[in-house]
Amino acid sequence: MGLLGAIRWRRFLTEAERDQIAAALAEAGRHTRARIGLAIEEGPSRDPQARAPALFHEWELPEGERATAVLVYVCAVTRRFALVGGEEVRRVAPPNFWELVDHDLHHHFDEGRYCDGIFKAIAQVALELERLFPRAAENETHERPATLDGRMEDVDPQMSEDELGGRPEGRR
């Protein structure tokens, strides 16, 4: 067996980590009228800086919500990410906000702590959006989940389950 045969790939996020992130997204939605979306693609490698804006525009949001929405995009294969904010968020959020979230995500990803990085990014985005776009009424909540439906895809179908260390659970 060669060196590569001895390496077992760790699933990008475990089921428990996905649940933790889903809970963070749900909690974020309780504090701001703005939407926070998360797209984790576990399929073919993509350039996050090109893919994130495309997904942001595909995101089925009413136009009134798009301007204040933020999307966190992660390509699980490359362990790279991008953040995209709507027009109003980009206009009013301070530049150091985007730099801080980007820096913290890089730090966590460099250490292989992907769940922690995504969780913290969601929290940072939620706090900033709560400051900029607070919830108007106590009982106002988003009717849909904050994640992008259908964007949590399986890893490369050409790789065997043994190479992957098991198929990732999650949404398709």
ROTI-143781 format. One line per field, with one value per atom (N, C-alpha, C): atom name; residue in three letters; residue number from 1; x negated, y negated, z. Coordinates in pm, 1 decimal, always signed. Example, Ala and Ser with C-alpha at 12.3 -4.5 7.8 and 13.67 -1.06 7.14 Angstrom:
BEGIN
site: c(N_CA_C_N_CA_C)
code: c(ALA_ALA_ALA_SER_SER_SER)
pos: c(1_1_1_2_2_2)
px: c(-1319.0_-1230.0_-1320.0_-1285.0_-1367.0_-1290.0)
py: c(+569.0_+450.0_+330.0_+225.0_+106.0_-3.0)
pz: c(+780.0_+780.0_+780.0_+708.0_+714.0_+787.0)
//
This chain:
BEGIN
site: c(N_CA_C_N_CA_C_N_CA_C_N_CA_C_N_CA_C_N_CA_C_N_CA_C_N_CA_C_N_CA_C_N_CA_C_N_CA_C_N_CA_C_N_CA_C_N_CA_C_N_CA_C_N_CA_C_N_CA_C_N_CA_C_N_CA_C_N_CA_C_N_CA_C_N_CA_C_N_CA_C_N_CA_C_N_CA_C_N_CA_C_N_CA_C_N_CA_C_N_CA_C_N_CA_C_N_CA_C_N_CA_C_N_CA_C_N_CA_C_N_CA_C_N_CA_C_N_CA_C_N_CA_C_N_CA_C_N_CA_C_N_CA_C_N_CA_C_N_CA_C_N_CA_C_N_CA_C_N_CA_C_N_CA_C_N_CA_C_N_CA_C_N_CA_C_N_CA_C_N_CA_C_N_CA_C_N_CA_C_N_CA_C_N_CA_C_N_CA_C_N_CA_C_N_CA_C_N_CA_C_N_CA_C_N_CA_C_N_CA_C_N_CA_C_N_CA_C_N_CA_C_N_CA_C_N_CA_C_N_CA_C_N_CA_C_N_CA_C_N_CA_C_N_CA_C_N_CA_C_N_CA_C_N_CA_C_N_CA_C_N_CA_C_N_CA_C_N_CA_C_N_CA_C_N_CA_C_N_CA_C_N_CA_C_N_CA_C_N_CA_C_N_CA_C_N_CA_C_N_CA_C_N_CA_C_N_CA_C_N_CA_C_N_CA_C_N_CA_C_N_CA_C_N_CA_C_N_CA_C_N_CA_C_N_CA_C_N_CA_C_N_CA_C_N_CA_C_N_CA_C_N_CA_C_N_CA_C_N_CA_C_N_CA_C_N_CA_C_N_CA_C_N_CA_C_N_CA_C_N_CA_C_N_CA_C_N_CA_C_N_CA_C_N_CA_C_N_CA_C_N_CA_C_N_CA_C_N_CA_C_N_CA_C_N_CA_C_N_CA_C_N_CA_C_N_CA_C_N_CA_C_N_CA_C_N_CA_C_N_CA_C_N_CA_C_N_CA_C_N_CA_C_N_CA_C_N_CA_C_N_CA_C_N_CA_C_N_CA_C_N_CA_C_N_CA_C_N_CA_C_N_CA_C_N_CA_C_N_CA_C_N_CA_C_N_CA_C_N_CA_C_N_CA_C_N_CA_C_N_CA_C_N_CA_C_N_CA_C_N_CA_C_N_CA_C_N_CA_C_N_CA_C_N_CA_C_N_CA_C_N_CA_C_N_CA_C_N_CA_C_N_CA_C_N_CA_C_N_CA_C_N_CA_C_N_CA_C_N_CA_C_N_CA_C_N_CA_C_N_CA_C_N_CA_C_N_CA_C_N_CA_C)
code: c(MET_MET_MET_GLY_GLY_GLY_LEU_LEU_LEU_LEU_LEU_LEU_GLY_GLY_GLY_ALA_ALA_ALA_ILE_ILE_ILE_ARG_ARG_ARG_TRP_TRP_TRP_ARG_ARG_ARG_ARG_ARG_ARG_PHE_PHE_PHE_LEU_LEU_LEU_THR_THR_THR_GLU_GLU_GLU_ALA_ALA_ALA_GLU_GLU_GLU_ARG_ARG_ARG_ASP_ASP_ASP_GLN_GLN_GLN_ILE_ILE_ILE_ALA_ALA_ALA_ALA_ALA_ALA_ALA_ALA_ALA_LEU_LEU_LEU_ALA_ALA_ALA_GLU_GLU_GLU_ALA_ALA_ALA_GLY_GLY_GLY_ARG_ARG_ARG_HIS_HIS_HIS_THR_THR_THR_ARG_ARG_ARG_ALA_ALA_ALA_ARG_ARG_ARG_ILE_ILE_ILE_GLY_GLY_GLY_LEU_LEU_LEU_ALA_ALA_ALA_ILE_ILE_ILE_GLU_GLU_GLU_GLU_GLU_GLU_GLY_GLY_GLY_PRO_PRO_PRO_SER_SER_SER_ARG_ARG_ARG_ASP_ASP_ASP_PRO_PRO_PRO_GLN_GLN_GLN_ALA_ALA_ALA_ARG_ARG_ARG_ALA_ALA_ALA_PRO_PRO_PRO_ALA_ALA_ALA_LEU_LEU_LEU_PHE_PHE_PHE_HIS_HIS_HIS_GLU_GLU_GLU_TRP_TRP_TRP_GLU_GLU_GLU_LEU_LEU_LEU_PRO_PRO_PRO_GLU_GLU_GLU_GLY_GLY_GLY_GLU_GLU_GLU_ARG_ARG_ARG_ALA_ALA_ALA_THR_THR_THR_ALA_ALA_ALA_VAL_VAL_VAL_LEU_LEU_LEU_VAL_VAL_VAL_TYR_TYR_TYR_VAL_VAL_VAL_CYS_CYS_CYS_ALA_ALA_ALA_VAL_VAL_VAL_THR_THR_THR_ARG_ARG_ARG_ARG_ARG_ARG_PHE_PHE_PHE_ALA_ALA_ALA_LEU_LEU_LEU_VAL_VAL_VAL_GLY_GLY_GLY_GLY_GLY_GLY_GLU_GLU_GLU_GLU_GLU_GLU_VAL_VAL_VAL_ARG_ARG_ARG_ARG_ARG_ARG_VAL_VAL_VAL_ALA_ALA_ALA_PRO_PRO_PRO_PRO_PRO_PRO_ASN_ASN_ASN_PHE_PHE_PHE_TRP_TRP_TRP_GLU_GLU_GLU_LEU_LEU_LEU_VAL_VAL_VAL_ASP_ASP_ASP_HIS_HIS_HIS_ASP_ASP_ASP_LEU_LEU_LEU_HIS_HIS_HIS_HIS_HIS_HIS_HIS_HIS_HIS_PHE_PHE_PHE_ASP_ASP_ASP_GLU_GLU_GLU_GLY_GLY_GLY_ARG_ARG_ARG_TYR_TYR_TYR_CYS_CYS_CYS_ASP_ASP_ASP_GLY_GLY_GLY_ILE_ILE_ILE_PHE_PHE_PHE_LYS_LYS_LYS_ALA_ALA_ALA_ILE_ILE_ILE_ALA_ALA_ALA_GLN_GLN_GLN_VAL_VAL_VAL_ALA_ALA_ALA_LEU_LEU_LEU_GLU_GLU_GLU_LEU_LEU_LEU_GLU_GLU_GLU_ARG_ARG_ARG_LEU_LEU_LEU_PHE_PHE_PHE_PRO_PRO_PRO_ARG_ARG_ARG_ALA_ALA_ALA_ALA_ALA_ALA_GLU_GLU_GLU_ASN_ASN_ASN_GLU_GLU_GLU_THR_THR_THR_HIS_HIS_HIS_GLU_GLU_GLU_ARG_ARG_ARG_PRO_PRO_PRO_ALA_ALA_ALA_THR_THR_THR_LEU_LEU_LEU_ASP_ASP_ASP_GLY_GLY_GLY_ARG_ARG_ARG_MET_MET_MET_GLU_GLU_GLU_ASP_ASP_ASP_VAL_VAL_VAL_ASP_ASP_ASP_PRO_PRO_PRO_GLN_GLN_GLN_MET_MET_MET_SER_SER_SER_GLU_GLU_GLU_ASP_ASP_ASP_GLU_GLU_GLU_LEU_LEU_LEU_GLY_GLY_GLY_GLY_GLY_GLY_ARG_ARG_ARG_PRO_PRO_PRO_GLU_GLU_GLU_GLY_GLY_GLY_ARG_ARG_ARG_ARG_ARG_ARG)
pos: c(1_1_1_2_2_2_3_3_3_4_4_4_5_5_5_6_6_6_7_7_7_8_8_8_9_9_9_10_10_10_11_11_11_12_12_12_13_13_13_14_14_14_15_15_15_16_16_16_17_17_17_18_18_18_19_19_19_20_20_20_21_21_21_22_22_22_23_23_23_24_24_24_25_25_25_26_26_26_27_27_27_28_28_28_29_29_29_30_30_30_31_31_31_32_32_32_33_33_33_34_34_34_35_35_35_36_36_36_37_37_37_38_38_38_39_39_39_40_40_40_41_41_41_42_42_42_43_43_43_44_44_44_45_45_45_46_46_46_47_47_47_48_48_48_49_49_49_50_50_50_51_51_51_52_52_52_53_53_53_54_54_54_55_55_55_56_56_56_57_57_57_58_58_58_59_59_59_60_60_60_61_61_61_62_62_62_63_63_63_64_64_64_65_65_65_66_66_66_67_67_67_68_68_68_69_69_69_70_70_70_71_71_71_72_72_72_73_73_73_74_74_74_75_75_75_76_76_76_77_77_77_78_78_78_79_79_79_80_80_80_81_81_81_82_82_82_83_83_83_84_84_84_85_85_85_86_86_86_87_87_87_88_88_88_89_89_89_90_90_90_91_91_91_92_92_92_93_93_93_94_94_94_95_95_95_96_96_96_97_97_97_98_98_98_99_99_99_100_100_100_101_101_101_102_102_102_103_103_103_104_104_104_105_105_105_106_106_106_107_107_107_108_108_108_109_109_109_110_110_110_111_111_111_112_112_112_113_113_113_114_114_114_115_115_115_116_116_116_117_117_117_118_118_118_119_119_119_120_120_120_121_121_121_122_122_122_123_123_123_124_124_124_125_125_125_126_126_126_127_127_127_128_128_128_129_129_129_130_130_130_131_131_131_132_132_132_133_133_133_134_134_134_135_135_135_136_136_136_137_137_137_138_138_138_139_139_139_140_140_140_141_141_141_142_142_142_143_143_143_144_144_144_145_145_145_146_146_146_147_147_147_148_148_148_149_149_149_150_150_150_151_151_151_152_152_152_153_153_153_154_154_154_155_155_155_156_156_156_157_157_157_158_158_158_159_159_159_160_160_160_161_161_161_162_162_162_163_163_163_164_164_164_165_165_165_166_166_166_167_167_167_168_168_168_169_169_169_170_170_170_171_171_171_172_172_172)
px: c(-84.2_+0.0_-89.1_-62.8_-139.9_-100.5_-174.3_-149.2_-6.2_+41.1_+176.3_+282.2_+254.4_+349.6_+363.1_+261.8_+265.7_+340.3_+365.8_+434.1_+584.5_+652.2_+799.6_+848.0_+933.0_+985.9_+1090.0_+1078.7_+1179.1_+1293.6_+1413.1_+1531.3_+1517.9_+1559.0_+1543.3_+1611.8_+1737.9_+1810.8_+1885.7_+1881.1_+1957.5_+2104.8_+2188.7_+2331.5_+2353.5_+2279.9_+2293.0_+2249.0_+2142.4_+2096.2_+2198.3_+2257.9_+2362.6_+2480.7_+2517.8_+2627.6_+2593.5_+2469.5_+2425.3_+2434.4_+2392.0_+2396.5_+2541.0_+2625.6_+2767.4_+2830.6_+2794.3_+2846.0_+2796.9_+2672.9_+2618.9_+2693.9_+2724.8_+2801.6_+2941.7_+3003.9_+3138.3_+3134.8_+3036.8_+3023.8_+2997.6_+2914.6_+2885.5_+3012.3_+3100.8_+3225.3_+3320.5_+3297.0_+3382.9_+3345.4_+3228.8_+3177.8_+3169.6_+3191.6_+3181.8_+3285.7_+3328.5_+3423.4_+3350.3_+3218.7_+3138.6_+3121.0_+3103.8_+3082.6_+2934.5_+2900.3_+2764.8_+2777.4_+2706.4_+2708.9_+2573.9_+2577.2_+2454.9_+2464.3_+2363.7_+2355.4_+2222.8_+2231.6_+2111.8_+2122.6_+2034.5_+2033.7_+1921.7_+1959.4_+1862.9_+1836.7_+1872.8_+1852.9_+1723.2_+1720.1_+1598.7_+1546.2_+1415.6_+1349.4_+1396.9_+1424.8_+1470.6_+1396.7_+1383.2_+1322.3_+1425.7_+1404.4_+1503.2_+1534.7_+1434.1_+1457.4_+1550.0_+1556.9_+1648.4_+1780.2_+1772.5_+1891.9_+1986.4_+1934.3_+2018.7_+2113.8_+2066.2_+2161.1_+2267.9_+2230.1_+2328.5_+2436.3_+2396.2_+2493.8_+2578.4_+2517.0_+2591.3_+2705.7_+2678.1_+2781.7_+2884.4_+2845.8_+2940.3_+3029.6_+2985.6_+3056.9_+3196.6_+3296.0_+3434.5_+3478.6_+3454.5_+3493.1_+3579.4_+3676.0_+3746.0_+3645.5_+3660.1_+3563.3_+3546.6_+3652.3_+3642.1_+3547.4_+3524.6_+3434.4_+3292.7_+3278.1_+3146.8_+3045.3_+3087.1_+2994.5_+2928.3_+2995.3_+2939.9_+2890.1_+2887.8_+2847.7_+2695.9_+2646.9_+2505.5_+2499.0_+2412.5_+2389.0_+2245.5_+2232.1_+2100.9_+2091.2_+1992.5_+1973.7_+1844.0_+1851.3_+1732.4_+1725.5_+1608.6_+1581.8_+1506.6_+1573.8_+1516.6_+1392.9_+1388.0_+1275.5_+1145.5_+1152.3_+1032.2_+1013.1_+1118.4_+1115.6_+1098.8_+1160.5_+1157.1_+1298.6_+1310.0_+1439.6_+1447.2_+1567.5_+1590.3_+1714.7_+1720.2_+1835.9_+1892.3_+2024.3_+2089.7_+2202.0_+2205.3_+2312.7_+2394.4_+2520.6_+2608.4_+2565.2_+2625.3_+2585.9_+2589.5_+2694.5_+2707.2_+2604.7_+2579.6_+2478.1_+2341.6_+2308.7_+2178.1_+2165.1_+2276.7_+2273.5_+2251.1_+2315.1_+2312.5_+2216.4_+2178.7_+2085.9_+1945.7_+1877.2_+1741.0_+1647.0_+1550.7_+1457.1_+1383.6_+1350.6_+1278.1_+1364.3_+1496.0_+1582.8_+1553.3_+1552.1_+1526.4_+1386.3_+1289.9_+1152.2_+1139.8_+1210.3_+1205.5_+1263.9_+1380.2_+1442.7_+1351.7_+1298.9_+1208.6_+1084.5_+1025.7_+906.1_+935.7_+1046.5_+1080.9_+1110.4_+1180.0_+1205.9_+1074.3_+984.7_+853.5_+781.4_+781.3_+713.0_+768.4_+899.8_+960.5_+937.4_+951.8_+932.5_+787.2_+692.8_+551.5_+521.1_+595.6_+577.7_+664.0_+741.9_+827.9_+953.4_+987.1_+1105.0_+1217.6_+1270.6_+1367.8_+1500.7_+1550.6_+1677.1_+1664.7_+1556.0_+1535.8_+1531.3_+1462.4_+1451.5_+1585.2_+1661.1_+1791.8_+1884.7_+1884.4_+1968.3_+1936.8_+1808.5_+1768.4_+1804.1_+1785.9_+1821.1_+1970.4_+2052.3_+2197.3_+2228.4_+2164.1_+2187.1_+2143.9_+2026.9_+1979.1_+2073.0_+2115.3_+2207.5_+2340.0_+2389.1_+2516.4_+2509.3_+2400.1_+2386.4_+2384.0_+2312.0_+2305.1_+2440.2_+2506.8_+2638.0_+2741.4_+2730.4_+2821.5_+2802.4_+2678.3_+2648.7_+2703.2_+2683.9_+2724.5_+2872.8_+2926.0_+3063.6_+3135.2_+3164.7_+3227.9_+3366.7_+3408.4_+3541.9_+3642.2_+3745.1_+3844.8_+3937.6_+3979.6_+4073.3_+4021.4_+4055.1_+4009.9_+4050.5_+4171.4_+4222.4_+4191.3_+4117.8_+4082.7_+3970.5_+3995.0_+3891.7_+3894.6_+3785.6_+3781.6_+3860.2_+3944.2_+4024.1_+3942.2_+3837.2_+3753.2_+3621.5_+3556.2_+3424.1_+3326.5_+3219.4_+3123.9_+3026.3_+3021.3_+2929.0_+2985.3_+2899.5_+2941.2_+2980.9_+3105.7_+3152.5_+3075.9_+3035.8_+2973.2_+2827.9_+2764.0_+2625.3_+2525.0_+2572.2_+2481.6_+2469.9_+2378.3_+2367.6_+2263.3_+2276.1_+2176.9_+2044.9_+1939.1_+1806.5_+1798.6_+1688.9_+1664.6_+1709.6_+1805.3_+1854.8_+1750.2_+1639.8_+1534.6_+1452.1_+1458.8_+1381.8_+1463.3_+1396.6_+1466.2_+1496.1_+1587.6_+1619.5_+1498.5_+1415.7_+1295.5_+1201.1_+1187.2_+1100.7_+1152.7_+1284.7_+1346.1_+1362.9_+1345.7_+1371.1_+1520.2_+1598.4_+1744.1_+1809.2_+1931.0_+2003.7_+2053.9_+2049.4_+2101.3_+2253.5_+2302.5_+2446.6_+2482.1_+2606.7_+2644.5_+2743.1_+2758.8_+2860.8_+2806.6_+2893.4_+2856.7_+2926.9)
py: c(+116.9_+0.0_-123.7_-215.3_-337.9_-436.2_-544.7_-646.4_-699.2_-729.0_-783.5_-683.3_-555.2_-454.5_-449.6_-499.6_-497.3_-617.5_-718.0_-838.5_-816.8_-844.3_-840.9_-984.5_-1018.4_-1153.7_-1172.7_-1281.3_-1315.1_-1386.1_-1345.2_-1414.0_-1561.3_-1650.8_-1794.4_-1834.6_-1799.3_-1826.4_-1700.2_-1669.3_-1556.0_-1595.7_-1497.6_-1526.4_-1618.3_-1594.5_-1678.8_-1822.7_-1837.2_-1971.3_-2042.5_-1968.1_-2027.0_-2072.0_-1991.9_-2029.1_-2155.1_-2164.3_-2282.0_-2407.3_-2396.1_-2510.4_-2547.2_-2447.2_-2474.1_-2547.1_-2508.9_-2577.5_-2722.1_-2744.7_-2881.2_-2966.7_-2909.4_-2983.1_-3015.8_-2920.2_-2943.4_-3052.5_-3047.3_-3149.4_-3286.6_-3292.5_-3419.5_-3481.0_-3399.5_-3448.5_-3507.7_-3480.3_-3535.3_-3678.7_-3724.1_-3852.9_-3961.8_-3926.9_-4026.6_-3998.1_-4103.2_-4083.6_-4044.1_-4057.5_-4020.5_-3868.7_-3814.6_-3670.9_-3638.5_-3525.7_-3471.9_-3335.2_-3316.3_-3189.1_-3121.2_-2990.2_-2910.6_-2810.1_-2807.5_-2707.9_-2635.1_-2505.3_-2421.3_-2323.3_-2336.2_-2244.1_-2144.2_-2019.1_-1912.2_-1839.3_-1901.7_-1843.9_-1893.3_-1898.3_-1939.2_-2074.6_-2087.9_-2209.0_-2329.7_-2435.1_-2558.4_-2676.8_-2783.3_-2905.3_-2980.3_-2992.1_-3055.8_-3200.6_-3273.9_-3413.7_-3429.5_-3330.3_-3332.6_-3263.6_-3155.5_-3076.1_-3145.0_-3208.5_-3269.8_-3375.5_-3469.5_-3566.8_-3501.4_-3397.2_-3327.7_-3263.2_-3197.8_-3137.1_-3242.7_-3354.0_-3462.0_-3508.9_-3520.3_-3565.3_-3456.4_-3329.2_-3218.5_-3199.4_-3248.5_-3232.9_-3291.8_-3211.8_-3254.2_-3337.8_-3467.8_-3563.9_-3671.4_-3721.9_-3839.6_-3953.8_-4032.9_-4140.4_-4233.0_-4252.0_-4336.3_-4280.3_-4149.9_-4087.3_-4069.6_-4067.2_-4043.3_-4150.4_-4273.9_-4384.5_-4372.5_-4306.6_-4295.2_-4154.3_-4067.0_-3928.0_-3910.6_-3806.3_-3768.4_-3618.1_-3577.6_-3436.9_-3400.9_-3293.3_-3233.9_-3111.1_-3108.4_-2997.5_-2924.5_-2791.6_-2710.0_-2598.6_-2583.1_-2468.9_-2367.0_-2257.8_-2158.8_-2090.4_-2073.9_-2004.2_-2083.6_-2213.7_-2297.8_-2363.1_-2357.0_-2422.7_-2573.6_-2627.0_-2771.3_-2825.3_-2954.7_-3014.4_-3155.3_-3210.6_-3349.3_-3399.5_-3527.7_-3594.0_-3691.0_-3694.0_-3787.4_-3855.2_-3986.2_-4061.5_-4134.6_-4155.7_-4232.6_-4378.4_-4451.5_-4590.2_-4677.9_-4667.8_-4750.9_-4711.6_-4583.7_-4538.3_-4590.5_-4578.5_-4627.5_-4778.2_-4848.5_-4994.9_-5037.9_-4970.2_-5019.6_-4945.5_-4824.4_-4751.2_-4809.0_-4827.2_-4880.9_-4782.9_-4833.5_-4744.3_-4649.4_-4694.3_-4605.4_-4487.3_-4497.5_-4384.5_-4267.0_-4291.6_-4185.7_-4129.6_-4217.3_-4173.3_-4084.7_-4120.9_-4042.7_-3903.0_-3895.0_-3764.3_-3679.7_-3739.7_-3668.2_-3618.8_-3703.6_-3666.8_-3550.9_-3560.0_-3454.2_-3321.8_-3327.7_-3204.5_-3142.0_-3224.5_-3172.7_-3106.0_-3172.8_-3119.7_-2981.7_-2969.5_-2841.8_-2734.7_-2773.4_-2676.1_-2630.2_-2721.6_-2683.6_-2580.3_-2584.7_-2489.2_-2364.6_-2357.9_-2243.0_-2242.7_-2355.5_-2367.7_-2432.8_-2357.5_-2410.7_-2446.7_-2359.9_-2387.0_-2513.0_-2522.8_-2640.7_-2768.0_-2760.8_-2878.3_-2921.3_-2824.4_-2856.0_-2907.4_-2841.2_-2882.4_-3026.1_-3056.8_-3191.9_-3294.0_-3259.0_-3352.1_-3384.4_-3282.4_-3304.8_-3396.8_-3372.5_-3457.2_-3601.0_-3620.3_-3754.9_-3827.3_-3756.6_-3816.0_-3849.6_-3758.1_-3781.6_-3904.6_-3919.5_-4035.7_-4166.2_-4165.9_-4287.7_-4317.4_-4213.3_-4234.5_-4276.3_-4223.3_-4265.3_-4414.0_-4459.6_-4601.5_-4688.3_-4641.3_-4720.8_-4706.9_-4586.6_-4556.8_-4479.1_-4544.2_-4471.3_-4421.4_-4319.5_-4264.7_-4371.1_-4390.7_-4495.5_-4459.6_-4335.0_-4293.1_-4166.3_-4148.1_-4030.7_-3899.5_-3894.9_-3768.3_-3748.5_-3837.6_-3825.5_-3722.7_-3622.4_-3521.2_-3488.0_-3431.4_-3386.5_-3257.5_-3249.9_-3129.6_-3016.2_-3047.2_-2944.6_-2936.5_-2821.2_-2812.8_-2903.1_-2941.2_-3034.3_-2968.8_-2836.4_-2769.7_-2769.9_-2750.3_-2741.4_-2598.3_-2576.2_-2441.6_-2383.6_-2257.7_-2187.1_-2219.7_-2292.0_-2330.6_-2251.1_-2163.6_-2078.5_-1949.6_-1946.0_-1834.4_-1734.2_-1612.0_-1509.7_-1543.6_-1481.4_-1499.3_-1434.5_-1449.2_-1398.3_-1252.4_-1224.7_-1088.0_-991.1_-1038.5_-951.8_-889.2_-947.9_-896.0_-788.7_-682.1_-574.2_-614.3_-541.0_-569.1_-547.2_-449.1_-425.3_-544.0_-603.1_-719.2_-836.7_-844.6_-957.3_-935.9_-814.3_-787.1_-783.5_-747.5_-742.9_-856.6_-837.4_-941.7_-1046.2_-1172.4_-1273.0_-1264.6_-1278.4_-1289.4_-1431.3_-1456.7_-1594.7_-1609.3_-1730.4_-1767.2_-1758.3_-1728.9_-1731.5_-1843.5)
pz: c(+0.0_+0.0_+0.0_-92.9_-101.6_+7.3_+16.2_+117.2_+108.6_-11.0_-24.6_+19.3_+6.4_+50.1_+201.9_+272.8_+418.9_+475.9_+395.9_+443.1_+435.5_+544.0_+543.3_+547.6_+455.4_+448.6_+557.3_+629.6_+730.0_+659.0_+691.3_+641.5_+678.8_+590.8_+616.1_+746.2_+762.1_+886.0_+926.6_+1052.9_+1102.0_+1112.6_+1135.4_+1152.5_+1273.1_+1381.0_+1501.0_+1471.0_+1393.4_+1357.7_+1268.8_+1176.8_+1091.8_+1176.5_+1275.3_+1364.8_+1443.4_+1489.2_+1563.3_+1476.4_+1352.7_+1261.5_+1227.6_+1207.2_+1180.2_+1298.4_+1420.5_+1539.2_+1544.5_+1505.6_+1502.8_+1401.3_+1285.4_+1185.1_+1235.5_+1301.1_+1355.0_+1461.4_+1547.9_+1653.2_+1591.5_+1490.6_+1423.9_+1368.1_+1314.0_+1256.6_+1358.9_+1485.6_+1590.6_+1627.1_+1582.8_+1629.2_+1522.7_+1400.5_+1294.3_+1187.4_+1121.8_+1011.2_+883.3_+883.1_+766.5_+762.0_+643.1_+623.7_+622.9_+684.1_+677.3_+613.0_+502.8_+433.3_+440.9_+431.5_+432.4_+319.7_+234.4_+128.2_+143.1_+167.6_+174.6_+59.3_-35.6_-148.7_-128.7_-132.2_-112.4_-243.4_-351.8_-483.7_-545.4_-676.1_-747.2_-699.0_-702.4_-657.8_-737.2_-665.6_-729.0_-667.0_-744.3_-694.8_-611.2_-480.5_-394.6_-432.6_-480.1_-513.8_-634.6_-718.9_-833.0_-799.5_-724.4_-696.2_-597.6_-494.1_-391.1_-447.9_-531.1_-587.1_-675.3_-748.3_-832.6_-745.7_-637.6_-547.2_-477.0_-443.0_-378.5_-468.3_-596.8_-690.3_-720.1_-706.3_-723.9_-601.4_-488.1_-362.5_-377.0_-352.0_-369.0_-249.2_-260.7_-158.6_-222.2_-148.8_-199.5_-215.9_-317.9_-344.0_-224.2_-147.2_-28.7_+76.3_+75.9_+172.5_+118.5_-10.9_-71.9_-32.9_-25.6_+1.7_+138.0_+234.0_+369.5_+401.8_+304.5_+327.0_+316.9_+383.7_+375.6_+353.0_+261.5_+232.0_+269.2_+345.0_+374.2_+284.6_+196.5_+103.2_+137.3_+139.2_+166.0_+61.9_+1.8_-85.0_+1.3_+34.5_+126.1_+69.0_-62.1_-123.7_-107.5_-132.0_-125.0_+11.2_+95.5_+226.7_+211.9_+107.7_+82.6_+95.5_+117.9_+146.6_+88.9_+90.8_+51.5_+122.8_+145.2_+204.6_+102.1_+92.0_-0.4_+75.5_+67.5_+130.4_+26.5_+58.7_-27.7_-34.2_-123.9_-150.2_-24.3_+53.0_+173.1_+278.9_+294.7_+390.6_+349.9_+223.1_+175.4_+195.5_+183.0_+196.5_+341.5_+438.5_+576.1_+670.0_+638.7_+726.3_+711.8_+821.9_+813.2_+743.3_+667.0_+596.4_+690.2_+810.3_+902.4_+947.0_+935.2_+967.6_+875.0_+744.2_+646.1_+664.4_+691.8_+712.1_+836.1_+944.2_+1066.8_+1046.6_+983.8_+960.1_+870.7_+765.4_+674.6_+749.3_+830.4_+906.8_+1001.8_+1074.1_+1169.4_+1098.5_+985.0_+909.2_+862.8_+808.9_+766.3_+882.8_+997.3_+1115.0_+1152.2_+1161.9_+1198.8_+1091.0_+965.7_+857.2_+850.6_+872.2_+871.8_+980.0_+1089.6_+1199.4_+1182.6_+1073.6_+1050.5_+1135.9_+1193.8_+1279.5_+1198.9_+1105.2_+1009.5_+1075.4_+1159.6_+1227.8_+1313.0_+1389.8_+1474.6_+1390.7_+1277.3_+1191.3_+1134.0_+1084.2_+1027.0_+1136.2_+1251.3_+1363.7_+1404.3_+1418.7_+1459.7_+1352.1_+1225.2_+1117.1_+1120.7_+1141.4_+1150.0_+1267.7_+1381.5_+1499.2_+1473.5_+1410.8_+1382.5_+1285.7_+1182.8_+1085.1_+1154.1_+1237.1_+1306.5_+1396.3_+1469.7_+1557.5_+1478.4_+1368.2_+1286.0_+1222.3_+1171.4_+1110.1_+1214.4_+1336.3_+1442.2_+1472.5_+1472.5_+1496.1_+1383.5_+1259.7_+1142.8_+1109.0_+1125.3_+1084.1_+1193.9_+1305.6_+1416.7_+1379.0_+1448.6_+1429.1_+1470.7_+1390.0_+1414.4_+1529.9_+1539.5_+1642.5_+1709.5_+1833.1_+1908.7_+1844.2_+1787.2_+1732.7_+1585.4_+1524.0_+1382.7_+1367.5_+1284.9_+1257.8_+1109.9_+1061.5_+923.0_+910.8_+808.6_+789.6_+731.0_+657.6_+595.7_+669.9_+665.3_+726.2_+651.8_+719.9_+663.2_+566.3_+562.2_+471.3_+330.4_+235.2_+95.9_+66.6_+36.3_+6.1_-111.8_-98.9_-209.4_-232.1_-142.6_-165.8_-83.5_+2.6_+78.7_-0.6_-93.7_-186.5_-139.8_-189.3_-158.8_-225.3_-174.3_-232.1_-369.3_-433.4_-567.6_-581.1_-670.6_-683.6_-737.9_-790.9_-841.7_-729.4_-608.1_-496.3_-425.7_-382.5_-313.6_-169.1_-105.4_+33.7_+122.5_+90.0_+169.5_+161.9_+42.2_+28.2_+109.4_+123.5_+191.4_+340.1_+386.7_+527.0_+556.9_+456.8_+472.9_+398.6_+356.8_+285.1_+384.3_+349.8_+441.1_+449.6_+572.6_+587.2_+547.1_+541.4_+517.7_+406.3_+368.8_+272.3_+131.5_+38.3_-103.2_-169.4)
//
